[in-house]
Amino acid sequence: MAPLDLNRLTRPVVTGTGAVAPQQSPAVQTGSAPGAPSFLSVLQQQLEQGSNAAFSKHAVSRVHERQIDVSAENLERLNQGMQLAQEKGLRDALILIDQNAYIVNASAGKVITVSGEAASGSVFTNIDGTVIV
């Protein structure tokens, strides 16, 4: 499997002028705690190991904004939830892992958006089903 170009996720879109050198935000470069692996390094590792989950650009930004834990254990649980959703024939599913909610397109294996602990009292629409992992 070809390596994932992580700079592609943070490049600004520029029209009508020359290209601007991409700048990575500090959140992308460092983990949430000293010594902890960053989200992108864990994501890259999971993708290299054949993970089912691909994160949309929107989902990546939500993970950073809301400081959601995407440890290897949570990614494994997310993969299990996606597999269950695929087995049941769900296309768009809500996967609940602890206090986090993931809206996924199970047929494409893609995480569309992520909501953290603030999801309490939220209403999720346009989903085919819910998987609790």
N, C-alpha and C positions, 0 to 999 in steps of 0.2 A: 504494500500500500504506500502511495506517495506521501511524503511528509506534508502536513498542513501548514500553509503559509499564514502565520498568525498576524503578520502585518496587514494582510488583506482585511482583517476584521476591524482595524482601527484607522484605515486610510480615509481622509475626507474626500468628498465628491467635489470636484472642481470643474466648472464649465467655462469656456471662453477664454481661459488664461492658461499659462504654463502650469505644469504639475508642481505641487507643493510637497516637500519632503514630509513623510509621515512622522508624526510625533506620538509617542506612546504616553498615555497618562500614567501617573505613579501607581494607580490601582491595578493596572495591567502588569506592571513590572514587579510588584511586590505582593507577598501573601498578606492575609489579614492579621496574622500574628507573627512575631519574630521567629524565624526558623520553620514556619509552616509553608508548605508548597503553595504557590499561587494557583488561582483558578485555571489559568491558561496552561500551566504546566501539568496539572492533573487532567485537564481536558485532553491535552495532546497525548499524554500517556494512555488514556482510555481509548482514544481513537486509534492509536498504534496497536492496541491489544484487541482490536476488532469490536469495539463498543458499538451498540445499536444506536445510541443517542447522538444526534448532531444538534448543535445549538444554533438557532437563528441569531442574526446580529441583534435583534430586539431582545432576545432572551439573554444574551451575553451582557447587554447593557443593564438589564433588570437585575441580574445576579450581582453586578458590581454596585449598582445604586442601592440595593436593598441588603447587601452584605449577606447573601444566602450561602450557607455551607454546602459546598459541592465536593465533599471529600470522596475518596475512592469508594467508600462504603455506600454513600448516598447515590453515587452514579450507578453502582451495581444494583441498588434497589430500584432506581429509575429504569434501568434496562429490564429488570424483572417485570415491572409494571407495564412497560411498552410491549414486552413479549405477551403478557396476559391479554392486553388490549388487542393485539394483532390476532391472537388465537380466537378471541370472541368476535372478531370481525368489526371492531370499532375503528372508525376513521379518525375522528377528533375526540380525544379523551382527556378527562381530568384525572391526573395521578396525584394522590395525596401521600406524602412521605413526611412523617412527624407533623410539623406545623407548616410545611411548605406545600404549595399547590403548583403543579406543572401542567400547563395546557400543551398537549402534544398532538401532532399529526402522526398517529401510530402507523398508518400505512406507509408513510414516507420515512419514519424513524426520526422525526425532527421535533425538538422542543420549540414551541412557538413563543411562549412567555412563561414567566415564573412569578409567583406571589409568595411573600413570606408570612410572618406571623400576623401582619396586618390584614390577612385575608378573612379574619373573623367578621362575620356579618356580610360578606361579599356574596354576590350572585354571579354564577358562571353560566353563560348562555352558549348556544350553538355547539354543544358537545353531544356525543352519542352515548357516553357512559362514563362512569367513574371507577377507578381502580385504587384501592387502598392498600398500600404496601408497608 
